[in-house]
Amino acid sequence: MSIRPFRDIKRKKTKEINVGNVKVGGDNPISVQSMTNTLTKDITKTINQINKISEAGADIVRVSCPDEESTKALKDIVKNVSIPVVADIHFHYKRAIEAAENGAKCLRINPGNIGNEKKIEEVINAAKNNNCSIRIGVNAGSLERDILEKYKEPCPEALVESALRNINIIENKDFFNFKISVKSSDVFLSIEAYKQISKLTNYPLHLGITEAGSFLPGSIKSSIGFGTLLLNGIGDTIRVSLSDDPVEEVKVGNEILKSLNLRNRGVKIIACPSCARQAFQVIDTVKILEEKLSHIKTPITLSIIGCVVNGPGEAAQTDIGITGGGKGNNMLYLNGVETEKVLTKDIISKVVKLVEEKAKEIAKSI
């Protein structure tokens, strides 16, 4: 059972590109990305972190490649992970070539700071020869000197001009398998830049509020920025940039998409904030359930409501629901229908069992 959205979001249809086996743009689902914070040359640690990021629900991962040791490490890394790896490259064109040759499925570059035309052409040829896409990554903190001098400070028009300049560089080399980002740590600047570039090009857009901050403020800033753009149909892939564990970035990104009914992955929990009416400890129960159900990737809706004020109504809209009842006898709902009473001490085990069974049932029907 799923709640029918009040309004369907009409996404702008962009050009489809490939990042390894993940298609970005077109009619494809909005993908979620994160970035490792290990030293890429530490192969074991990087592989372990990528696998954790993947298990959390990421579709694509980016790694920093500041030196040759890091690009060489990609050869072993890509063999031991299940999601496409994007190489983050700045300034040195040889790192981009090495990354493409060693298995990266996308290069995050600014062609304008890679070097002269010959160097840019070599990078693009490496991308072509290795079926590697490119992300033009424009950032308010690293705009070209002449553009910054023209506009005096970072602004939406400056980011867009930089993006268009770099698009022109790549297109002139007969390369079209690329996406674009125009990111800033300022929410308003980012939103306006993305709105402007979306009107001027049909290439897929990678959304980001860069350097958003620690978990709470970063999640809020990203939610406001992404939400505004996604509601307007703008965006094909997202990365929440947090000063935190990359796994948290993935969780927040997926929650943003789930809240807008743009992509359903895993268990969507509707829970009350709890109050004096609650018949069981809602907050603790939800935290435990989030942990115990994190392995479920099948879209399932679950309501955990502490009392009967809103409980039955919420349960009517979810696959599985628990509503607090008197004397520890809580009501269980399946597909909106009350089925039995559940003792408070049994809520966790009962819900986990039912969700796992539901996931298997859905998997068989696919």
Beta strands, then each sheet from edge to edge (+ up, - down):
strand 1: 17-19
strand 2: 22-24
strand 3: 31-35
strand 4: 60-64
strand 5: 85-88
strand 6: 106-109
strand 7: 133-139
strand 8: 178-183
strand 9: 206-207
strand 10: 237-239
strand 11: 267-271
strand 12: 300-305
strand 13: 320-323
strand 14: 329-334
strand 15: 337-343
sheet 1: 1+ 2-
sheet 2: 8+ 7+ 6+ 5+ 4+ 3+ 10+ 9+
sheet 3: 11+ 12+ 13+ 14- 15+
end
